[in-house]
Amino acid sequence: MLYLYNTLAGQPSLILEGDDHRYIFKVRRHKVDDILYLRNLEDGLIHRYLITQMDKRNATLILQESKILEVKAKHDLHIGWCMIDPKSVEKVLPSLNEMGVAKITFIYCDRSQKSFKPDFKRWEKILLNSSQQSGRSEMMQFDISENLKAFIAENPQSYLLNFSEHTLSSGMTIDTIVIGCEGGLTEKEVALFAQERVVGFDTPLVLKSESAACAVASKILL
């Protein structure tokens, strides 16, 4: 863990209780006079605290220093992800967060099951744990779009990941890319993209939607 998330990080003194206290006391085995780093994920600052008191119920922290330390990918990547089973999304969210994906907009494409509903509150908890471990200093953003046409209207420079002779290569400058759901996009949806904005992988293998999301992020961001 590179830091501990706390909404009050930055205040002159803090008292840790509940889950935060149990984590630093029982899991991390911290003690009095240890240093803890905290973030609130709102101001780009990392705050250094000294543990001045600790018992079995709470710990008192005193602020020592605050400084700007932004930890994020060199490039902002926005993924337009046609909605798939939320359980499959959850499996790869930590990896996408660690690679630095800035935003994911979930799109109800023609072949998306409309019964699938994203649980943003649950997913934000997953992101918080991932960010604390990876050091990421700002939260990934989530959004929803009712269909692909509406998404493209708001993001006209979007690329599409699909079968294509235009290979997606490492380091390509792509700000927004759409990834289909299981079964892919319909011909009508693919036709919404200019041919030069359709890219693919140099492989004969067919990837699952969540595998494609990770592959895209690694190609563009790492």
C-alpha positions in Angstrom: 0.0 0.0 0.0 1.5 3.3 -1.1 -1.0 5.5 0.7 -4.3 5.3 2.7 -7.4 6.9 1.2 -9.3 9.2 3.7 -11.7 12.0 2.8 -10.3 14.1 5.6 -6.7 13.8 4.5 -5.0 17.2 4.8 -6.4 18.2 8.1 -3.9 19.0 10.9 -4.9 15.9 12.9 -7.0 12.8 12.2 -8.4 9.9 14.2 -8.5 6.6 12.3 -11.3 4.2 13.4 -13.1 1.2 12.0 -11.8 -0.4 8.8 -8.9 2.1 8.4 -7.7 1.5 11.9 -8.0 -2.3 11.6 -6.1 -2.2 8.4 -3.1 -0.3 9.7 -3.2 -2.0 13.1 -3.8 -5.6 12.3 -2.8 -6.0 8.7 0.0 -3.5 8.2 1.2 -3.8 11.9 1.9 -0.1 12.3 2.8 1.4 15.6 3.3 4.7 17.4 5.9 7.0 15.7 5.4 5.3 12.3 4.8 7.4 9.2 1.6 7.1 7.1 0.8 8.7 3.8 -2.8 9.7 3.1 -4.7 11.1 0.1 -8.2 12.4 -0.4 -8.0 11.9 -4.2 -9.4 15.4 -4.7 -6.5 17.8 -4.6 -3.5 16.0 -6.1 -1.7 16.2 -2.7 -0.1 13.5 -0.7 -0.1 14.0 3.1 2.5 12.7 5.5 1.2 11.9 9.0 2.9 10.7 12.2 1.1 8.2 14.3 1.2 9.7 17.8 -1.2 7.4 19.6 -2.7 4.0 18.9 -4.8 1.5 20.8 -7.2 -1.3 19.9 -10.0 1.1 18.7 -8.4 4.2 17.1 -5.2 5.9 16.1 -4.3 9.6 16.2 -2.3 11.1 13.3 -0.6 14.5 13.2 0.1 16.1 9.8 3.8 16.5 9.1 3.9 17.6 5.5 1.6 18.0 2.4 3.0 18.2 -1.1 1.8 17.9 -4.7 2.5 14.5 -6.2 0.5 13.5 -9.2 0.8 9.8 -10.2 -1.1 9.0 -13.4 -0.6 7.8 -17.0 1.2 10.1 -19.4 -1.8 10.0 -21.7 -5.5 10.2 -20.8 -7.4 7.3 -22.3 -11.2 7.2 -22.5 -12.7 3.7 -23.2 -16.2 3.5 -24.6 -17.1 0.0 -23.5 -20.3 -1.7 -24.8 -22.0 -3.1 -21.7 -21.1 -6.6 -20.7 -21.8 -8.7 -17.6 -20.8 -6.5 -14.6 -19.0 -9.5 -13.0 -16.7 -9.6 -16.0 -16.0 -5.9 -15.7 -15.1 -6.2 -12.0 -12.4 -8.8 -12.8 -10.4 -6.4 -14.9 -11.2 -3.0 -13.3 -8.1 -3.1 -11.0 -5.8 -3.8 -14.0 -7.4 -1.0 -16.1 -7.0 1.3 -13.1 -3.4 0.4 -12.5 -2.6 1.0 -16.2 -4.0 4.5 -15.9 -7.3 4.5 -17.9 -8.8 7.9 -17.2 -12.4 7.2 -17.9 -14.8 4.4 -18.9 -18.2 5.1 -20.5 -20.5 2.1 -20.6 -22.6 2.0 -23.8 -25.8 0.1 -24.3 -25.0 -1.2 -27.8 -27.4 -3.3 -29.9 -26.1 -6.6 -28.6 -25.7 -5.5 -25.0 -28.1 -7.1 -22.6 -30.2 -4.3 -21.2 -30.6 -6.1 -17.9 -26.9 -5.5 -17.1 -26.6 -2.5 -14.7 -23.3 -1.1 -13.6 -22.8 -0.8 -9.8 -20.7 2.4 -9.7 -20.6 2.5 -5.9 -19.3 -1.0 -5.6 -16.8 -0.4 -8.5 -15.5 2.8 -6.8 -14.5 0.7 -3.8 -12.6 -1.6 -6.1 -10.8 1.4 -7.6 -10.0 2.8 -4.2 -8.2 -0.4 -3.2 -6.4 -0.5 -6.5 -5.3 3.1 -6.3 -3.9 2.7 -2.8 -1.8 -0.2 -4.0 -0.7 1.3 -7.3 -0.2 4.9 -6.0 -2.6 6.4 -8.5 -3.5 9.9 -7.4 -6.8 10.5 -9.1 -9.9 8.4 -9.5 -11.0 6.8 -12.8 -14.3 8.3 -14.0 -17.4 6.4 -14.9 -20.3 7.3 -17.2 -23.1 5.7 -19.2 -24.3 6.3 -22.7 -27.7 5.1 -24.0 -26.4 4.0 -27.4 -23.3 4.1 -29.6 -24.7 6.9 -31.8 -25.1 9.2 -28.8 -21.6 8.3 -27.6 -20.0 9.2 -30.9 -22.0 12.5 -31.0 -20.3 13.4 -27.7 -16.9 11.9 -28.7 -16.6 12.5 -32.5 -12.9 11.6 -32.6 -13.5 8.0 -31.3 -11.7 5.0 -32.7 -13.2 1.5 -32.9 -11.5 -1.7 -32.0 -12.6 -4.3 -34.5 -11.2 -6.6 -37.1 -9.1 -4.4 -39.3 -6.0 -4.2 -41.5 -5.1 -1.1 -39.5 -3.1 -2.6 -36.6 -3.3 -1.0 -33.2 0.4 -0.4 -32.3 2.1 0.5 -29.1 2.3 4.3 -28.5 -0.5 5.3 -30.9 -2.1 8.6 -29.8 -5.7 7.6 -29.3 -7.8 9.6 -26.8 -11.0 7.6 -27.1 -11.6 4.1 -28.3 -14.8 1.9 -28.4 -14.7 -1.8 -27.5 -17.6 -4.0 -28.4 -19.6 -6.4 -26.2 -19.7 -10.2 -26.6 -20.8 -10.9 -30.1 -19.4 -7.6 -31.4 -21.1 -4.6 -33.0 -23.7 -4.8 -35.7 -22.9 -3.7 -39.2 -25.0 -0.6 -38.7 -22.9 0.3 -35.6 -19.6 -0.3 -37.4 -20.7 1.9 -40.2 -20.8 4.9 -37.7 -17.0 5.0 -37.9 -14.8 6.1 -40.8 -12.6 3.3 -42.1 -9.4 5.0 -41.0 -10.7 5.1 -37.4 -11.2 1.3 -37.2 -8.2 -0.5 -35.7 -7.5 -4.1 -34.7 -4.9 -6.4 -33.2 -2.3 -8.3 -35.2 -3.6 -11.7 -34.2 -6.0 -14.4 -35.6 -7.3 -15.0 -32.1 -10.7 -13.7 -30.9 -10.5 -11.9 -27.6 -13.2 -11.6 -25.0 -14.4 -8.0 -24.4 -12.7 -7.7 -21.1 -9.4 -9.1 -22.5 -9.6 -6.6 -25.3 -10.1 -3.7 -22.9 -6.8 -4.7 -21.0 -5.0 -5.2 -24.3 -6.0 -1.8 -25.6 -5.0 -0.1 -22.4 -1.6 -1.7 -22.3 -0.9 -0.9 -26.0 -1.8 2.8 -25.7 -0.7 3.6 -22.2 2.3 1.4 -21.3 
